[in-house]
Amino acid sequence: MALDFAFLLDFRWVLLKGLWTTLQFVTLALVIGLVWGFVLSLFRTSSNWVIYSLSTIYVEFFRGTPVLIQLFWIFFCLPLFLDVNLSDFTSVVIALSLYSGAITSESFRAALKSIESSQHDACIALGLPPTVRTLFVILPQAVLRAIPNLLSNVVSLFKESALVSAVGMADLMYVGQNIANNVARPVEILTAVALIYFAIGFPLTRAVSFVEARLLKVVKA
């Protein structure tokens, strides 16, 4: 079989549009998941057993079930429960945000546990309100210590985002599959799609290693 990648130039704008859609919902899910994950991490360090138990069940559920099933449930079942019409984009953002929050919470929880108790004691001694203590003392330290894991979560979510094509979302993977079906040249199209994912994912994985090395030097210093 002779391979010919030249014809891909005719579909470059369609592929770029699919990539743009992917980057949009992944970015939104990451931002929402970051905030939700930090809240969950606070819940999972709570002394209230009800809050701790419910947040733990939530995290373990979303970490322990396939993302594809979560996508299908949000896409097909949630509108029935809420009796509303959700767009493809909204459904995907909700599903990926819930999943992102679960995996992000573990990164934050580990970071929160590494913060010395003296930091909390100092805040209490200074009379700082809980909100101020959390936002301006605990959060910055937690984010700094969780950065390597958070970047790894970004890579994971970006790769998992290809699953949204299963629910008809016109992302990069979905567009690539449609082109492959129309021109009957799946090898070239799917190879190009894989290379696009790699071109974005590989620099992110290298960034994780770079940040880990820099943070390790800072800690040792």
N, C-alpha and C positions, 0 to 999 in steps of 0.2 A: 504493500500500500504506500503510495507516494504522498508525502505530507506537503501541504501548501498553506503557509500561515499568512500569505500576502492578502488574502481576501478578508482577513480580520480588520484591515484598515477601514473597510466599508461599514463595520459595526462598532467602530471605536467609540462613537458618541453614545450609542446605546449602552455599551458596557460601562462607560464612565458615568452615565446616568444611574445605572444599577449600583455602581460603587458609591456614588453620592448618597443614594437612598440608604445603603447599608451603613455608611458612616454617620448619617443623621440619627437613625434610631439606636445605633450602638452608643453614640455619644450621649444621647438623652438617657438611655438606660444606665449608663455608667454614672452620670451625675446624680440621678435619682437613687440609684443603688448605693452610691457613696454615702449620701445623707441617711438613707434608711438603714444601711449597714452599721453606721455609727450609733444610731438610736438603738438598734437591736443589740449591739455590743454592750451598751449601758444596761439594757434590760437583762442581759445574760450575766451581768455582774451584780444585779440587784439582790438585796437581802430578802425581798418579798418573794416567797416561793411560788405564788401564783404567776407573777410577772416573769420570773425566771423559767418556770415550767412551760408556759405558753410560748415564750420566745424560743426556748430550746426545741420544742416540738416543731415550730415553724422552720427553724434553721435546718434541723435534721431532715424534715420532709423535703424541702427544696434541694438540699444537697444529696438526698438519697433517692430521688426519683429522676428519670430521664427528662432532660430539658424539652425534648420533642413532645412528650406527654403533657408537660406543663403548657406548652404552646397550644396544643390541640384543645386543652381544657379551657384556657382563657379565650381562645378564638371561637370555639363552638358552644361551650357551656355557660360561661360567665354572662353573655348577653341574655340567655334564657332566664338566669337567676335574677338579673337586674332589670329585665324587661326593657332593655335599651339596645340601640344599634351602635355597635362600635366599629370604627373603620379598621382596616387591616393594620394600618400604621399604629393606631392607638393600642390595639390588642397586642401587637408585637412588643411595643414599648412597655406595657404593663407586665407582660410575661417575663421579659428579660430583666426588667427592674426588680421584680420579686426575686428572681434567681440571683441577680447580681447582689442584692442586699444580703441574701443568705451567705454567699461565699465571702463577701466583704466583711461581714460581721465577725467572722472568725479571725480575719487579719487584724481587725481593730481590737478584738477581745484579747488576743495574744499581746498586742502592743500595750493595752491598758494594764494587763497583769505585770508588765515589765516596769511600769512607772512606780518608783519608790513611794512607800507610804508617807515618807517625810514631806513629799509634795502636797499630799492631801492635808496633812497636819498643818503645814505652813499656811495653806489657804484658809483653813478653819481658824487658825490663830489670828490671821489678818481680818477675819470677819467677812470674807468674801461670800456673797450669795451663791447658792448652788449653780445657778445659770451662768454667772460670771466665771465661777471656778471651772465649769465644764467647757465653756466656749473659748476662754482665753488662757487657761493654764493646762488643762488635761488634753483638749482636742489638738492643739499644735504639737504637743509631744507625741501623742498617739499617731497622728498622721506621719510625722517624721520617722517614727520607728516602724510604721507599717508600709512605708513606700515600696520597698521591694516586693512584698506580697501583693500590694494593690496593683502594681504594674503587671505582675503575673496574672492577676484577675482580668486585667484589660485584654491581655493576649488570649486568655481562655474564652472570654465573652465574644471577642471578635471572631474567633474560630467557630464558636457555637452558633454565631449569628447565621451561618449558612443554612441552618435547619429551618429558618423561617420561610424558605422557598416551598416547604411542604404545605404551608397554609395559603399559598398563592400570593405571598408578598413579593413585589417586583424588585427584589434585591439583586445583587450581583449574580448570585448562584441561579436564581430563577430566570433572569435574563439570559444567562449563558445556556441554560437548558433549553429555553425556547429557540434560541438561535441554532443550537445544535440539532434540534428536531426539524427546523425549517430547511436548513442547508444540508442536512445529512452528513455533517463532518464533525462528529462529537470529539474526536481525538484532539484536533486543533483548538476547538472552542474550550473544552474542559481543561486542556493544558494551559491555555491563556488565562482562564479564570483562576486556576491553581497558582499560577505565577503572580497574578495580581494580589491574591491573598498572601502569598509568600513575601512579596515586595513590601507589604505593610507589616506583616507579622514578624518577619526576621529582625528588622530594626528595633522593634519593641522588645524582643527577647534579648537582644544585645544591650538595650537600655537597662533592662533588669540587672544583667550582670555588671554593667558599669556602675549603676547606682549602689548595688550591694557592695562592690569593692570600695567605693568612695565612703559609704557610711561606715564600713568596717574600719577604715583608716581614721575616721573621725572619732569612733568609739575608742580605738586604741590610743589615740592622741589624748 
